[in-house]
Amino acid sequence: MAKLTVVGIGARPLDERARQAVLAAEAVIGTRRTCEVFARYAEFAGVKAKVRQMETIGAAMASVREALAKGAGPVVLLASGDPLFFGAGRRAVEEFGPDGVEVIPDVSSFQLAFSRIKTAWDEALLVSFHGSSDAERRRRLRYAPDDLPGLLSDHAVIAALTDREHGPAEIARALQCAADLWPSLTVHVCERLGLDDERVTEGPPGKIASMSFDDLNVVIITREGREPVVAGKARPCFGLKEDEIAHAGGLITKDEVRAVTLHALRLPEGGVMWDIGAGSGAVSIEAARLSPRLRIFAVEKDPAQIEKVRENRASFGLPSIEAVEGEAPAALASLPAPDRVFIGGSGERLGQIIETVGAGMDKGIVVVNAATLDTLNEAVAGLEKAGFRVGVSQVSVARMRPAGKKRLMAALNPVFVITGEKG
């Protein structure tokens, strides 16, 4: 029989199995929050002298280890909801092994939250922004609030566990950049679920961003509608054609060159990308669809092209793209440091742009597209001076076109793809 039983509490009375485990325990250990909840249970009065309240889950686990080492009897660790769902159960099993732990779950906080807003959650994306209060054991979170706008492209419902550092207001602020794409976007904040003073608040991101909430809460984000499709057809995961992207005056990175450019960028799952001289934003669009959590700043000085960037952002449902009107390098000053940079246009300021990029980048990849030998030489010299390892590829493309009753290959202007890598 397991010496440690992890008992989930919060939503309903203990079942008989959990009740017997609590009554038989030599010690009942929990954090301040779980002990506060347990004090409302009928079993509390009978085991009050055995309850040990600790400030953090790290301290609670240390108390469990100490109690088990003495070997006096079984121990109960109190946990919120389902202990194996972003809870203390995982840590207990990792530390004491599956044969040394029994887990008795309660209803999870997500189950309660979805029942309160009466929304099905079988297709919801479930994330946790809740890190341990123990700094040494604080786990690396898979997602951050800034990832949410990109995740909304593929998920109409997202539920998040929060903590003091990543609360509802911060989550709502991160979502405000997506509000124009989905006017139906709603943030639901479910506070103190299962307690007498529970409260559910809902509204658009702007409303929730201005409010404050109890630390004990779950956030659910819902939107209506799907991501727009191109020309009424299902969108490909990669490989948009030039005529599927709004642009003007033929100013667009050609399909074949765009493919090579994106390969050279080696896009990360998240982080920040600058698209300098973005034009209509063709590279930004493809990059955002390949890496939805990548924050992309499309920098362009031409107001007409900026409107094309915004049009494409809305058409493809890509909230992770932000159009920045202005001329580089001055327009780069207020942007967060990049992990990737694409320079498609430089307006005779390539050297200054590369110098600015290099100064703000400890590691990452810069890709420059050049149509002339002069731009090629300037890019190579600038990247090497800025501390990048440099490589160059030439992309020569010929496309078939009709010539009377026959067909021939017509060459496009060759493009140099210059790659600088640092770190």
Secondary structure by P-SEA (a helix, b strand, c coil): cccbbbbbcccccccaaaaaaaaaccbbbbcaaaaaaaccccccccccccbbbbccaaaaaaaaaaaaaaccbbbbbbbccccccccaaaaaaaacccccbbbbbcccaaaaaaaaaccccccbbbbbccccccccccccccccccccccccccccbbbbbbcccccaaaaaaaacccccccccbbbbbbccccccbbbbbbbcaaaaaaccccccbbbbbbbcccccccccccccccccccccccccccccccaaaaaaaaaaaccccbbbbbbcccccaaaaaaaaaacccbbbbbccccaaaaaaaaaaaaaaccccbbbbbccccccccccccccbbbbcccccaaaaaaaaaaaaccbbbbbbbbccaaaaaaaaaaaaaaccbbbbbbbbbbbbbbcccbbbbbbccbbbbbbbbcc
